[in-house]
Amino acid sequence: MDRVLVVDDEPGIRSLMARWSESFGCLVSSAASAEQAIDELARTPCAVAVCDIALPGHAGLWLAREVRERYPDVPVVIATPRQ
C-alpha cells in the first residue's frame, strides 16, 4: 500500500488532504512544516509528498528541493489554495 506524506500548516487542510488520500486506499503521514516533513521522511518512507507552497519556516519549494536531493525517488506535488 502506498504512503502519502501530506504537508500543510493548516490543520483543516492537512486533515482534508489526508482523508482524500485515504479514500484512494493510501496510508497517510502528515507534517505541519517542511522541517517536520524531512523528519517524517527519515522515519517513514513514502511514495509521494503533497505539500503547500506557503509553510512556516522553510517554504514548499525548499522542501521540494530537499526531498529531491535526499530522496530522489519521492515525487513532490506542490498544491496551494487559490486566492
C-alpha positions as CSV (number, residue, x, y, z in Angstrom):
1,M,0.0,0.0,0.0
2,D,1.4,3.4,-0.9
3,R,2.1,6.0,1.7
4,V,1.4,9.7,1.1
5,L,3.0,12.5,3.1
6,V,0.7,15.5,3.5
7,V,2.4,18.7,4.5
8,D,0.4,21.8,5.4
9,D,0.4,24.2,8.3
10,E,-3.4,24.5,8.4
11,P,-4.8,21.5,10.3
12,G,-8.1,21.6,8.4
13,I,-6.4,21.4,5.0
14,R,-4.0,18.8,6.2
15,S,-6.9,16.7,7.5
16,L,-8.9,17.1,4.3
17,M,-5.9,16.0,2.2
18,A,-5.2,13.1,4.4
19,R,-8.9,11.9,4.2
20,W,-8.8,12.4,0.4
21,S,-5.6,10.3,0.1
22,E,-7.1,7.6,2.4
23,S,-10.2,7.4,0.2
24,F,-7.8,6.0,-2.5
25,G,-6.5,3.4,-0.2
26,C,-3.3,5.2,0.7
27,L,-1.7,5.2,4.1
28,V,-1.0,8.8,5.2
29,S,1.7,10.6,7.3
30,S,1.4,14.3,7.9
31,A,3.5,17.2,8.9
32,A,2.8,20.9,9.7
33,S,6.1,22.2,8.4
34,A,8.9,21.5,6.0
35,E,11.2,20.6,8.8
36,Q,8.7,18.1,10.2
37,A,8.3,16.6,6.8
38,I,12.0,15.9,6.5
39,D,12.0,14.3,9.9
40,E,8.9,12.2,8.9
41,L,10.5,11.1,5.7
42,A,13.6,9.9,7.6
43,R,11.3,7.8,9.9
44,T,8.7,6.6,7.3
45,P,9.4,6.3,3.6
46,C,6.6,7.4,1.3
47,A,5.6,7.1,-2.3
48,V,4.8,10.8,-2.8
49,A,4.7,14.1,-0.8
50,V,2.0,16.6,-1.2
51,C,2.8,20.0,0.2
52,D,1.6,23.5,0.4
53,I,3.8,26.2,-1.1
54,A,3.5,28.5,1.9
55,L,4.8,26.9,5.1
56,P,6.2,28.4,8.3
57,G,10.0,28.4,8.3
58,H,11.1,26.9,5.0
59,A,8.6,27.1,2.1
60,G,7.3,24.3,0.0
61,L,9.8,24.9,-2.8
62,W,12.7,24.5,-0.3
63,L,11.1,21.2,0.8
64,A,10.8,20.0,-2.8
65,R,14.5,20.7,-3.4
66,E,15.4,18.9,-0.1
67,V,13.3,15.9,-0.9
68,R,14.7,15.7,-4.5
69,E,18.3,15.7,-3.0
70,R,17.7,13.3,-0.1
71,Y,15.0,11.1,-1.5
72,P,15.2,11.3,-5.3
73,D,12.6,8.6,-5.9
74,V,9.9,10.5,-4.0
75,P,8.0,12.9,-6.2
76,V,6.7,16.1,-4.6
77,V,3.3,17.7,-5.6
78,I,3.0,21.3,-4.6
79,A,-0.6,22.4,-4.0
80,T,-1.9,25.7,-2.8
81,P,-5.4,27.1,-2.5
82,R,-6.4,29.7,-5.0
83,Q,-6.5,33.2,-3.7
